Amino acid sequence: MRTASYVIFWAVIAMVVIALITLPISLQAHLIAGAIVVGAMMVLKFLRPYGVWRLIALGLGTAIVLRYVYWRTTSTLPPVNQLEDFIPGLIVYLAELYNIGMLGLSLFVVAMPLPKRKTPPIDLANAPTVDVFVPTYNEEPEMLATTLAAALAMDYPAGRLNIFLLDDGGTDEKCNADDFAAASAARERRATLTKLCEGLGVTYLTRERNLSAKAGNLNNGIANSQGELIVVFDADHAPARSFLTETIGYFGQDPKLFLVQTPHFFINPDPLERNLQTFRSMPSENEMFYGIIQRGLDKWDASFFCGSAAVLRRTALETTNGFSGRSITEDAETAITLHATGWHSVYVDKPLIAGLQPATFTSFIGQRSRWAQGMMQILMFHRPMFKRGLSLPQRLCYSSSALFWLFPFARLTFLVAPLFYLFFGLEIFTASGAEFIAYVLSYMVVNLMMQNYLYGRYRWPWISELYEFIQSVYLLPAVVSVLINPTKPTFKVTAKNESLETRRVSELGRPFFIIFAVLSLGVVATYWRMLTEPYNADITLVVGLWNILNLLMAGCALGVVSERPEGRGARRFAVKRRGEITIDGRKARIVTENVSVDGIAVRVMSKEFDKLPVGSTGEITVETTIDMPRSALPVRVRRLAPDDKGLLLGCSYEPAEPVHNRIIADLAFSDAENWSRFQKARRHNPGVIYGTLRFLRLAIFQTSRGLSYLFGLYRLSRSTTRPGAAE
């Protein structure tokens, strides 16, 4: 009886919702209804943003979105017999349905994300053995030394932890290659890394051939190790001391747990953050995924392996013959395979590693292209919505994660859609100006409000659209190539630890300047149509505003591809340690101010160093949090900055032996709370109105900056090619 009552209840609710969505009302009434919904969502946002009230607000917004879908479907599509209007009109309609479908999946995943978990204790007497894998291909030894040293410093019972460097850059295949220079470089790399590993006390491991890229490298590690649990860190992902104590305990709670995933926290800005200068004031792009989406996936037992910063159970991996290597995103593919066989996952929402993002726009696009192609392969190979063994929520979650990467189709459709009317007069959207305002405006505002409800502190208004726009130009052909030939993509390592020394326009920047020019012509076409077709002024104005919004997005993209020199200050975090500095036989007490993987700033407690020459070398001895012999760290003075508190020295490290790398790792990565504090300082919700105004200001400024870069480079090229310029 109770089941029948629930069915009747939800059937009645569904009928009421359908009736409200399809109820014919005037444009004025719809505008009023939309305004009431927006007002109610705003009030609930201020008074009751959590729990059932959050669901009520999202439900109100969903009703407006569904009314918009009903109107678009029944009233706005061009006649089928006018193919020149109908075909592009249908493409725009399908792009909108895709966006609305993804919004629906997002509501399911993150409407009520799982709260942060409480860390379970570890039974130290029976702590499982742990093997740490650091896969590498072409990363520099200095970077690897830091990551390995940080891994060695993790808190865990003695004798239960083993570290492995998995080197795919020094395989037998590479060392014996026909290319003499490449073979020589591979042999030198193998010798260098072998010596590094011996000095640190970790195991160097390579293999015969480079088969199955990263997945094959990890599987070789499994074949040559025995630990009950396997931890994976990318070459540039240095863990905090507490990484294992925050994660291992979960495996004692669930014998069917195969994965504990933690967020990827980055100490440097991506190209968008660096070039727009938002790194310290706005949440990073990945925080929407790691701060909200992974928690939502975790609620449905669908949080997945992200390639690094994770702990996996060996027995689970053995049931699937190790890490999956069919797609180029071996991490997500491994997770969906194990979830489908009844294994579980856990997500720990706390930054426990610090890594590096691609610094250049080119590397950024290369990384995202690999992600997009890999998820398309999973979509085609595994068909998440129909994969046997997954629960319905898991199917929806994996489908959402894979289908997201189809956004280039929708994003570029919305980019060119207004130009069909402005340039060619095609009516791909049959509606009056008043209908546009009543339906489209209310839909856009409600959509922004819903996005703000879902991701407020983790993603500001219009920023996701900007990220998608700047990726779409290059991701579209990458995605299409996979859809045509799913086995074509190959794994390419993302460049790490890059640096930019001068201002320049990215080599991938040209399409954005062309797009900006075409959209600018669209503004001219808007003005011309307003003059020559005053009877269509309302439609022209609405479409022209749509084009101007695209122009602002394109202008902001000009700033993204206009690369600024990278400052190392972005990678520094405040660390307070007491110690001593010795230079030219003179000693003084110090307190560290901030540190990075490259250098350290120290406050000197002595006036004898006030006139110290820049370039002086010396040693710093500081307190450490790890059990190791007290040792001095060689440094070189790069900067002197006297202030009212005394003398501040900026020093670079000059490590000469493995113990120095352990000191650097302890200074830079021991305390995960530094990263949590940094994230919290950026996480605040500006709201839809202020966020929109902020984006408009950002877009206008970045447009002028991008154009100034372009014209500056043009003048420079003209001056260098002018006769006599080189004399």
HUVEN-V424505 format. One record per residue. N is the residue number from 0. RES is the residue in one small letter. SS is DSSP state (2 for helix, 1 for strand, 0 for the rest). PHI is phi as a letter, one per 40 degrees, with the letter a starting at -180 (* if undefined). OMEGA is omega in whole degrees, -180 to 180 (none if undefined). Layout:
N	RES	SS	PHI	OMEGA
N	RES	SS	PHI	OMEGA
//
This chain:
0	m	0	*	-178
1	r	2	c	179
2	t	2	c	179
3	a	2	c	179
4	s	2	c	178
5	y	2	c	180
6	v	2	c	179
7	i	2	c	-179
8	f	2	d	-178
9	w	2	c	176
10	a	2	c	178
11	v	2	c	178
12	i	2	d	-180
13	a	2	c	180
14	m	2	c	178
15	v	2	c	180
16	v	2	c	179
17	i	2	c	179
18	a	2	c	179
19	l	2	c	-178
20	i	2	c	-176
21	t	2	c	-178
22	l	0	c	180
23	p	0	c	177
24	i	0	b	-179
25	s	0	c	178
26	l	2	c	-179
27	q	2	c	180
28	a	2	c	179
29	h	2	c	177
30	l	2	c	180
31	i	2	c	179
32	a	2	c	178
33	g	2	c	179
34	a	2	c	179
35	i	2	c	180
36	v	2	c	179
37	v	2	c	179
38	g	2	c	179
39	a	2	c	179
40	m	2	c	179
41	m	2	c	-180
42	v	2	c	180
43	l	2	c	180
44	k	2	c	-179
45	f	2	c	-172
46	l	2	c	-175
47	r	0	b	-175
48	p	0	c	-174
49	y	0	b	173
50	g	2	g	-175
51	v	2	c	-180
52	w	2	c	174
53	r	2	c	178
54	l	2	c	178
55	i	2	c	179
56	a	2	c	179
57	l	2	c	176
58	g	2	c	176
59	l	2	c	178
60	g	2	c	179
61	t	2	c	179
62	a	2	c	178
63	i	2	c	179
64	v	2	c	-179
65	l	2	c	174
66	r	2	c	178
67	y	2	c	179
68	v	2	c	179
69	y	2	c	179
70	w	2	c	-180
71	r	2	c	-176
72	t	2	c	-172
73	t	2	c	-170
74	s	2	b	-167
75	t	0	b	-178
76	l	0	c	179
77	p	0	c	178
78	p	0	c	-178
79	v	0	c	-178
80	n	0	c	175
81	q	0	b	-172
82	l	2	c	-179
83	e	2	c	175
84	d	2	c	-172
85	f	2	c	-175
86	i	2	c	177
87	p	2	c	178
88	g	2	c	178
89	l	2	c	179
90	i	2	c	178
91	v	2	c	179
92	y	2	c	179
93	l	2	c	177
94	a	2	c	178
95	e	2	c	178
96	l	2	c	177
97	y	2	c	-179
98	n	2	c	-179
99	i	2	c	176
100	g	2	c	178
101	m	2	c	175
102	l	2	c	178
103	g	2	c	177
104	l	2	c	178
105	s	2	c	178
106	l	2	c	179
107	f	2	c	-174
108	v	2	c	-167
109	v	2	b	178
110	a	0	d	179
111	m	0	b	-177
112	p	0	c	180
113	l	0	c	175
114	p	0	c	-180
115	k	0	d	-179
116	r	0	c	174
117	k	0	c	-176
118	t	0	c	178
119	p	0	c	179
120	p	0	c	176
121	i	0	b	174
122	d	0	c	-174
123	l	2	c	-179
124	a	2	c	-179
125	n	2	b	-178
126	a	0	c	-180
127	p	0	c	175
128	t	0	c	-174
129	v	1	b	172
130	d	1	b	178
131	v	1	b	178
132	f	1	b	173
133	v	1	b	-180
134	p	1	c	-179
135	t	1	a	178
136	y	0	b	-178
137	n	0	b	-178
138	e	0	c	-178
139	e	0	c	179
140	p	2	d	-179
141	e	2	c	178
142	m	2	c	-180
143	l	2	c	179
144	a	2	c	-180
145	t	2	c	-179
146	t	2	c	180
147	l	2	c	179
148	a	2	c	178
149	a	2	c	178
150	a	2	c	178
151	l	2	c	-175
152	a	0	c	-179
153	m	0	c	178
154	d	0	c	177
155	y	0	a	-178
156	p	0	d	-179
157	a	0	d	178
158	g	0	g	-178
159	r	0	b	-175
160	l	1	b	176
161	n	1	b	-178
162	i	1	b	179
163	f	1	b	169
164	l	1	c	-177
165	l	1	c	-171
166	d	1	c	175
167	d	0	c	177
168	g	0	c	-179
169	g	0	b	-180
170	t	0	c	176
171	d	2	d	-180
172	e	2	d	-179
173	k	2	c	-179
174	c	2	c	-179
175	n	0	b	-179
176	a	0	c	179
177	d	0	c	177
178	d	0	c	-174
179	f	2	c	-178
180	a	2	c	180
181	a	2	c	179
182	a	2	c	179
183	s	2	c	179
184	a	2	c	180
185	a	2	c	179
186	r	2	c	178
187	e	2	c	179
188	r	2	c	-180
189	r	2	c	-180
190	a	2	c	-179
191	t	2	c	-178
192	l	2	c	175
193	t	2	c	179
194	k	2	c	179
195	l	2	c	-178
196	c	2	c	178
197	e	2	c	-180
198	g	2	c	-179
199	l	2	c	-178
200	g	0	g	176
201	v	0	b	-176
202	t	1	c	175
203	y	1	c	-177
204	l	1	a	174
205	t	0	b	-177
206	r	0	a	-176
207	e	0	c	-173
208	r	0	b	180
209	n	0	c	-179
210	l	0	c	175
211	s	0	g	171
212	a	2	f	-174
213	k	2	c	179
214	a	2	c	178
215	g	2	c	178
216	n	2	c	179
217	l	2	c	179
218	n	2	c	174
219	n	2	c	175
220	g	2	c	178
221	i	2	c	-177
222	a	2	c	-176
223	n	0	b	178
224	s	0	a	-173
225	q	0	b	-175
226	g	0	d	179
227	e	0	c	179
228	l	1	b	-179
229	i	1	b	177
230	v	1	b	179
231	v	1	b	173
232	f	0	b	171
233	d	0	c	-175
234	a	0	d	-178
235	d	0	b	-180
236	h	0	b	-179
237	a	1	c	-177
238	p	1	c	171
239	a	0	c	-180
240	r	0	c	-174
241	s	0	c	-174
242	f	2	d	-176
243	l	2	c	-180
244	t	2	c	179
245	e	2	c	-172
246	t	2	b	-170
247	i	0	c	-175
248	g	2	d	-178
249	y	2	c	-178
250	f	2	c	177
251	g	2	c	-179
252	q	2	c	-174
253	d	0	a	-180
254	p	0	c	179
255	k	0	b	178
256	l	1	c	180
257	f	1	b	-172
258	l	1	a	163
259	v	1	b	-178
260	q	1	b	176
261	t	1	b	-177
262	p	0	c	170
263	h	0	c	177
264	f	1	b	-175
265	f	1	b	-177
266	i	0	c	177
267	n	0	b	-179
268	p	0	c	169
269	d	0	c	-175
270	p	2	d	179
271	l	2	c	-179
272	e	2	c	-179
273	r	2	c	-175
274	n	2	c	175
275	l	2	c	179
276	q	0	f	-180
277	t	0	b	-170
278	f	0	d	-175
279	r	0	c	-176
280	s	0	b	-175
281	m	0	b	179
282	p	0	d	178
283	s	0	c	-179
284	e	2	d	-175
285	n	2	c	-178
286	e	2	c	175
287	m	2	c	180
288	f	2	c	-175
289	y	2	c	-178
290	g	2	c	-176
291	i	2	b	-172
292	i	2	c	179
293	q	2	c	176
294	r	2	c	176
295	g	2	c	177
296	l	2	c	-179
297	d	2	c	179
298	k	2	d	-177
299	w	0	b	-179
300	d	0	f	-177
301	a	0	b	174
302	s	0	c	-172
303	f	0	b	-179
304	f	0	c	-177
305	c	0	b	173
306	g	0	g	-178
307	s	0	a	178
308	a	0	f	-176
309	a	1	b	175
310	v	1	b	-180
311	l	1	b	180
312	r	1	c	-177
313	r	2	c	-176
314	t	2	c	177
315	a	2	c	-180
316	l	2	c	-179
317	e	2	c	179
318	t	2	c	-180
319	t	0	b	-180
320	n	0	f	175
321	g	0	g	-178
322	f	0	c	-179
323	s	0	c	-178
324	g	0	b	-179
325	r	0	c	177
326	s	0	b	179
327	i	0	c	170
328	t	0	b	-175
329	e	2	c	-177
330	d	2	c	-180
331	a	2	c	180
332	e	2	c	176
333	t	2	c	-177
334	a	2	c	-178
335	i	2	c	178
336	t	2	c	-179
337	l	2	c	175
338	h	2	d	-178
339	a	0	c	178
340	t	0	b	172
341	g	0	g	177
342	w	0	c	-176
343	h	1	b	179
344	s	1	b	178
345	v	1	b	176
346	y	1	b	179
347	v	1	b	-174
348	d	0	c	177
349	k	0	a	-180
350	p	0	c	-178
351	l	0	b	173
352	i	1	b	174
353	a	1	b	-177
354	g	1	b	-180
355	l	0	b	174
356	q	0	c	173
357	p	0	d	-176
358	a	0	c	-177
359	t	0	c	179
360	f	2	c	180
361	t	2	c	179
362	s	2	c	178
363	f	2	d	180
364	i	2	c	178
365	g	2	c	179
366	q	2	c	-178
367	r	2	c	177
368	s	2	c	178
369	r	2	c	178
370	w	2	c	-178
371	a	2	c	-179
372	q	2	c	179
373	g	2	c	179
374	m	2	c	174
375	m	2	c	176
376	q	2	c	178
377	i	2	c	179
378	l	2	c	-176
379	m	2	c	-178
380	f	2	c	-171
381	h	2	b	-180
382	r	0	f	-172
383	p	2	d	-176
384	m	2	c	-177
385	f	2	b	-175
386	k	0	c	-180
387	r	0	c	178
388	g	0	h	177
389	l	0	c	172
390	s	0	c	180
391	l	2	d	176
392	p	2	d	178
393	q	2	c	178
394	r	2	c	178
395	l	2	c	-178
396	c	2	c	180
397	y	2	c	176
398	s	2	c	178
399	s	2	c	-178
400	s	2	c	-178
401	a	2	c	-177
402	l	2	c	178
403	f	2	d	-173
404	w	2	c	170
405	l	2	c	-176
406	f	2	d	180
407	p	2	d	179
408	f	2	c	-179
409	a	2	c	-175
410	r	2	c	-179
411	l	2	c	174
412	t	2	c	179
413	f	2	c	179
414	l	2	c	-175
415	v	2	c	-174
416	a	2	d	-179
417	p	2	c	-179
418	l	2	c	176
419	f	2	d	179
420	y	2	c	-174
421	l	2	c	-178
422	f	2	c	-170
423	f	2	b	178
424	g	0	g	-180
425	l	0	c	-179
426	e	0	c	-177
427	i	0	c	-176
428	f	0	a	-174
429	t	0	c	180
430	a	0	a	176
431	s	0	c	177
432	g	2	c	179
433	a	2	c	178
434	e	2	c	175
435	f	2	d	-177
436	i	2	c	-175
437	a	2	c	-174
438	y	2	c	-175
439	v	2	c	-179
440	l	2	c	180
441	s	2	c	178
442	y	2	c	-178
443	m	2	c	-179
444	v	2	c	179
445	v	2	c	178
446	n	2	c	178
447	l	2	c	179
448	m	2	c	-179
449	m	2	c	177
450	q	2	c	179
451	n	2	c	175
452	y	2	c	-174
453	l	2	c	-169
454	y	2	b	-170
455	g	0	d	-176
456	r	0	c	-173
457	y	0	b	178
458	r	0	a	-177
459	w	0	c	-178
460	p	0	d	174
461	w	0	g	-177
462	i	2	c	176
463	s	2	c	178
464	e	2	c	179
465	l	2	c	178
466	y	2	d	-180
467	e	2	c	-179
468	f	2	c	-175
469	i	2	c	177
470	q	2	c	-169
471	s	2	c	-176
472	v	2	d	-177
473	y	2	c	-180
474	l	2	c	180
475	l	2	d	178
476	p	2	c	178
477	a	2	c	180
478	v	2	c	-180
479	v	2	c	-179
480	s	2	c	178
481	v	2	c	180
482	l	2	c	178
483	i	2	c	-178
484	n	0	b	-174
485	p	0	c	-177
486	t	0	c	-174
487	k	0	c	-174
488	p	0	c	175
489	t	0	b	-177
490	f	0	c	176
491	k	0	b	-178
492	v	0	c	177
493	t	0	c	179
494	a	0	c	-179
495	k	0	b	176
496	n	0	f	175
497	e	0	c	176
498	s	0	a	178
499	l	0	b	-176
500	e	0	b	-176
501	t	0	b	173
502	r	0	c	178
503	r	1	a	171
504	v	1	c	-178
505	s	0	d	177
506	e	0	c	176
507	l	0	c	-173
508	g	0	c	-173
509	r	2	d	-178
510	p	2	d	-177
511	f	2	c	176
512	f	2	c	176
513	i	2	c	178
514	i	2	d	180
515	f	2	c	179
516	a	2	c	-180
517	v	2	c	179
518	l	2	c	176
519	s	2	c	174
520	l	2	c	176
521	g	2	c	176
522	v	2	c	177
523	v	2	c	179
524	a	2	c	177
525	t	2	c	-180
526	y	2	c	-179
527	w	2	c	179
528	r	2	c	177
529	m	2	c	-179
530	l	2	c	-173
531	t	2	c	-179
532	e	0	b	-177
533	p	2	c	179
534	y	2	c	176
535	n	2	b	-173
536	a	2	c	-178
537	d	2	c	178
538	i	2	c	-179
539	t	2	c	-179
540	l	2	c	-179
541	v	2	c	-180
542	v	2	c	177
543	g	2	c	177
544	l	2	c	175
545	w	2	d	179
546	n	2	c	179
547	i	2	c	176
548	l	2	c	176
549	n	2	c	180
550	l	2	c	177
551	l	2	c	178
552	m	2	c	180
553	a	2	c	178
554	g	2	c	177
555	c	2	c	178
556	a	2	c	177
557	l	2	c	177
558	g	2	c	-180
559	v	2	c	-177
560	v	2	c	174
561	s	1	c	-168
562	e	1	c	174
563	r	0	c	170
564	p	0	c	-178
565	e	0	c	175
566	g	0	c	-179
567	r	2	c	-179
568	g	2	c	-180
569	a	2	c	-176
570	r	2	c	-176
571	r	0	b	177
572	f	1	b	-178
573	a	1	c	176
574	v	0	a	-179
575	k	0	b	175
576	r	0	b	176
577	r	1	c	180
578	g	1	a	-176
579	e	1	a	177
580	i	1	b	178
581	t	1	b	178
582	i	1	b	179
583	d	0	f	178
584	g	0	g	179
585	r	1	c	-180
586	k	1	b	177
587	a	1	a	175
588	r	1	c	-180
589	i	1	b	167
590	v	1	b	180
591	t	1	c	179
592	e	1	b	177
593	n	1	a	-178
594	v	1	b	171
595	s	0	a	177
596	v	0	c	-177
597	d	0	b	-175
598	g	1	a	-174
599	i	1	a	173
600	a	1	b	-177
601	v	1	b	175
602	r	1	c	-176
603	v	1	c	-179
604	m	0	c	179
605	s	0	a	179
606	k	2	c	-179
607	e	2	c	-176
608	f	2	b	-174
609	d	0	d	-178
610	k	0	b	180
611	l	0	c	180
612	p	0	c	176
613	v	0	c	-177
614	g	0	h	178
615	s	0	c	178
616	t	1	b	-180
617	g	1	a	-178
618	e	1	b	176
619	i	1	b	174
620	t	1	b	-177
621	v	1	b	174
622	e	0	c	176
623	t	0	b	180
624	t	0	b	-179
625	i	0	b	-179
626	d	0	c	-180
627	m	0	a	179
628	p	0	d	179
629	r	0	c	-176
630	s	0	a	180
631	a	0	c	-179
632	l	1	b	180
633	p	1	c	180
634	v	1	b	174
635	r	1	b	-179
636	v	1	c	-179
637	r	1	b	-175
638	r	1	a	173
639	l	1	b	-178
640	a	1	b	177
641	p	1	c	175
642	d	1	a	-176
643	d	0	c	179
644	k	0	c	-178
645	g	1	h	-176
646	l	1	b	177
647	l	1	b	179
648	l	1	b	172
649	g	1	b	-174
650	c	1	b	171
651	s	1	b	179
652	y	1	c	172
653	e	0	b	-176
654	p	0	c	-179
655	a	0	b	-179
656	e	0	a	-173
657	p	2	d	-179
658	v	2	c	178
659	h	2	c	177
660	n	2	c	179
661	r	2	c	177
662	i	2	c	179
663	i	2	c	-180
664	a	2	c	179
665	d	2	c	179
666	l	2	c	-170
667	a	2	c	-167
668	f	2	b	-173
669	s	0	c	-171
670	d	0	b	180
671	a	0	c	180
672	e	2	c	176
673	n	2	d	-177
674	w	2	c	178
675	s	2	c	179
676	r	2	c	180
677	f	2	c	179
678	q	2	c	-178
679	k	2	c	180
680	a	2	c	-180
681	r	2	c	-171
682	r	0	c	171
683	h	0	a	-174
684	n	0	c	-179
685	p	0	c	-176
686	g	0	g	-175
687	v	2	c	-174
688	i	2	c	-179
689	y	2	c	179
690	g	2	c	178
691	t	2	c	179
692	l	2	c	179
693	r	2	c	179
694	f	2	c	178
695	l	2	c	178
696	r	2	c	179
697	l	2	c	-177
698	a	2	c	-179
699	i	2	c	-179
700	f	2	c	-177
701	q	2	c	174
702	t	2	c	-180
703	s	2	c	180
704	r	2	c	180
705	g	2	c	179
706	l	2	c	179
707	s	2	c	175
708	y	2	c	-177
709	l	2	c	-178
710	f	2	c	177
711	g	2	c	177
712	l	2	c	179
713	y	2	c	179
714	r	2	c	179
715	l	2	c	180
716	s	2	c	179
717	r	2	c	-178
718	s	2	c	-179
719	t	2	c	179
720	t	2	c	179
721	r	0	c	179
722	p	0	d	178
723	g	0	g	-177
724	a	0	c	-177
725	a	0	c	-177
726	e	0	c	none
//
